[in-house]
Amino acid sequence: MFYLTEQFFSIQGEGKYAGVPSYFLRTGGCNLSCPGFGAEYEVNGEVRLGCDTYFAVDGHFSSSWEKISSSDVLITQLKHEFENIGYLPHIVITGGEPLMYAKDEVFYAVVKSMLEHDVKITFETNGTIEIDFNRYPAYKACTFALSLKLANSGEPVQKRLHHQALKNVHSHAKEAFLKFTIDTALVETTALDEINEIIEILPDVEVYCMPVGESRDSIWKNDRAVFEFCMKHNFHYSDRLHIRVFDTTQGV
Ligand code: SF4
């Protein structure tokens, strides 16, 4: 059994596959909360801080999440969606942290079935959960967008950096790349050192950097600094197309 907070057809807005039509499955729950990303929301009068997808992270919203207890039901639903779309889009499984469900029977059955139907799957993950690729071999055929968190996430390094989990993905998965969300302040301070430390764990992995922001306004505050940072250090710049176009992070 796992939770989905939303599912929708859109275009991948970030990272290596930005611009590719993709069907998104957003799972509920995360092992981090990333208060440093500064998205403010209110729960019973209390102001909380989180990331741009706090609605898929904070358990307060779990009553609106959909409980998926049958893989067959979701697989049938996905096939129906793809018939309506008229072709097989990529599937992006994001969150929250989707790999919290890596060992879940229903979750794994959905992943396996989609791969058997020749669908390309990308996990958007914070890279802190170790996967048993021998016990769950279907994950070897997936792409891992390792969206690792840096100091600006507000999470302690011990919680946001899991060396063995990263090495495991690097040596077993078909494809993995690094994706960092950074802001002007981080560009001017520790971004380069932090990224270089991670590259030492994952040599030869492509690096994408994108601006922090849950809205057009906040992206505009950071995009130029990140753009110039990428030019200077030979990283790939990634925009956040869905936020640019729709000015929101939900349902797009
Ligand atoms: S790891 Fe990702 S989904 Fe989880 S709280 Fe941090 S930014 Fe949000």
Boltz pocket constraint, residues with backbone or C-beta under 6 A from the ligand:
constraints:
  - pocket:
      binder: B
      contacts: [[A, 30], [A, 31], [A, 32], [A, 33], [A, 34], [A, 51], [A, 52], [A, 53], [A, 54], [A, 57], [A, 95], [A, 96], [A, 97], [A, 126], [A, 147], [A, 149]]
      max_distance: 6.0
